Amino acid sequence: MRVDILALQRFYASPLGEAARRAGERRLISLWPSADGLDVLGVGYASPYLARFRGQARRVVAMMPGEQGAEPWPPGAASLTALGEEARLPFIDAVFDRVLLVHALEEADAAHAMLREIWRVMAPEGRLVVIAANRWSLWAQSDISPFGHGRPYSKSQLSGLLSDALFEPVAFSRALYAPPSAWPPFVRAADAFERIGEQVWPNHGGLLLMEAVKRLYATTARSARRVLLAKAPIRSQEGGAGER
């Protein structure tokens, strides 16, 4: 079972969730510094990371799976949320230039089918970023956050999954080096943990970010380059806390 929409909201409304969002967004900006005039889709629970694109992109849509449940987003404005099935997206072919997956692959019933459906709705040479729990991190072993539910991924596993779906991985990064703890001193020091973690334990960030390009032909798998940085919800009746 997927993590419930209410549990996701509670996490991102907490100081720990805000620290996690900042860490992931910082790396996302390094991959996508601009979305000017583009059509952007978020799949899973991507709304905490989509707000920055609203002033740039031509269109931003948050697609949330029925099993998870959905929320009206953005708050205080006309809703840009779609509720649907991850393997049958309610969009025409080749319409989105950028797609962001958050809390999506880890709990997908059929990850390959979902990625092929995302490939269908993406424009040629469109770009996809997956934010997923890093298999080798403490965050994947802890149930304090939604990143401890479902299936975490290693870099090679995620790269292989994307390549099998006719995406070409082109860049990756890691984020979220603070310990998975709501202890206030750790949360307050989250930004410092990011700066130190990138240098001291670079393989153990809680989040793995991978960017891939939609190809219209099969490509030979190759290693993605690593990006280093300068210093009133709708609840699904089936939703519930996910199982490890």
N, C-alpha and C positions, 0 to 999 in steps of 0.2 A: 504494500500500500504506500502511496505517496505521502509525503509530509503535507499536512492539512494547511489550507490557506491561512487559517487563524494562527497556527504555529509559526508560519513564515512571517506574518505581520508582527507578531510579538517579538520575534528575534530581531528583525530589522528596526523595530521601534526601541530596542534596548541599546544601552551604550556599547555593549559588545558587538551587536549587529551593525551599528553605525561605524565602528572601527573596522569591521570586516568589509563593509561597503566601500569605505574610503580606500582601503588597501587594494581592493579589486579594481575600483574605478581609476586609480592612479596608473595601474598597468594598462588598463583598457585605453586610456587617453594616449599612451605611448604608441599603441597599435593603430588607433583611429583618432588622430588629432582633430579631424574635421569630418562632418557629414553634410556639408553644405549642399543643398538641393537634392539630396538623396532620399530614397524610400527605405526606412529602417523598420525591421520586425524584431521583436523580442519574443522568445519562446520559453515556456516554463514559468519561472517567477523572475523576470528580468526587469520589472518596473523600477526597483530601486536604482538601477543603473541606466535607465532610459531617459531620465529627466534632462540630463545635459544635452541630449540631442534635439529636444523640442524646439529650441530657438534656432537650430541650424537646418535640420532636415526638412524636406518637403512634406513628408508624412512619417509618423511614428505610430506603430501599432503594437500592443502587448497581447500576445496570444497565450492563454492559460488553459491547461488541460482540464477536462471535466472532472476527472478523478481527484485533482488537487483542489478545484474550486477557483473562483475568480473574484477580483475586487474591482470596483469602479476606479479607473485611473485615466488621467491624473485627477487628484482630489480637487474639488471646487471648479471643475471645468467639464465640458462635454466628454463623455467617456470614449477612450481610444482602446478599450479592452475588447477582445474577442474570446469567447469560450468555445472550445471545440476539441476534436480528437487530434492527437499529435501525429498520427499516421494518415490523417485525412484533413489537411489544412483547408480552411474555407477561403482560399484565394486562387486567383487565376495563375497561369504559368508565367514565369519569368518577370515578376513584378517588383521584387525587392533587391536593392543594391547592397544592403548590409543586413545580416541576421545575427542576433546575439542570443546564445543559449545559456541560461543560468538555471540551476536546479532542474535540469531537463534530462540529460543523458543518464545521470546516476540512477534514476528511478524509472526510466523508460521501459515498457514491456518489450519493445522490439526496437532497439537503438538503431539498427541498420535501416529498418523501414522508415523510422522517423527522419533520419538523415537523407534518405532518398526523396522523401516528400519535401523536405526543406530545399534540397537541390532543385526540385521541380519549380518551386515558387521563386527561386532566385534568378536574377538577370545573369546572362553570360558574363563570366569574369567577376561576378559578385563575390563579396567577401563575408566570411563567417568567422565569428569568434565564439569559442566554447569556453566557459568558465566552469570548471569542475573540481571536485575534491581531489587533492593529490594523494594517491595511495600511500606514499611514504611519509605522510605527515601525521602529527599528533591529532590534528583536527579530524582526520578520517577515522580515528580510533575513539573519538569522544562523542557522546550523544548530547553535548551541551548546545549544539547548533544543528541546523539542517544539513550541514556538510558531513555530519557523521552518520547519515542515513543513505541507504541505497548502495550502489557500487562505485567506489572511487576508482580513479584511473592513474596509471603511470604515463609518462610521456610517450613511450613506445606503443602502449595499448591504444591511447587516444589517436595517435598518428595513424596507426594501422586501421582503426575504425573509420576515420575520415577518408583515407585513401581507398578503402573498399567501397565507399559511397561516391567515388569519383570527385572527391575534393583533393586538392593538392596542399598539404600543410606547408606554410611558408614562414611562420614565425611562432615563437612561444616565449612565455615568461612565467614566473611564479610570483605569488604574493601571499600575504597574511602570515607573517613570521612571529607574531605575538602568540603566547601560549593560549590554548583554548580554555580560558578561565575568565569568569566575570568578576574576579577580585579587582576592586577599583584601581589599585596601583598599577596592575598589569594593563588594564584598559587605558588608563591615562598615558601610559608609556608606549601605546601601540605604534605611534609614528616612529619613535626611536627604535623599536624592535624591527620595523621595516628597513630602516637604514642599515642597521647592524646585520640583520639576517641575510640580506642580499650579499654581503661580503663574507660572513662567517659560516653560515649553513645554507648555501643557496639552493640545495636540492630539497629542502624540507619545508618550504612554504606551504601553507594549508591549501592554497588554490593553485591550480594549473590553468593557465590561459593559453589557448592555441588558436592561431589564425590560419584559415585555409581559404583557397580560392576555388570557385566552381569552374571545373573544366568540362568542355564538351567532348573530350576524348580521354582515353585512359592514359595516365602518365606513370612513369617509373618512380616509385617511392624514393624520396630523398629526405635528408634531415632538415627540419625547419631551423631557421636561424634563431638564436636566442636574443631577446631584446633586453639590454641592460639600461637602467635609467640613471640620469644624473640625480646627484644628491637633491460605511455600511456594507461590509464584505458579503460576497455570495459564497456560501459554504456548500461544497458537494456533500451529498448524503453519504457518499462512500469514503470521503476524505478521512484521514486519520494519521497518526504518527507513523512514519515509515519504519520498516524493519531493516536491520543491518543484514 
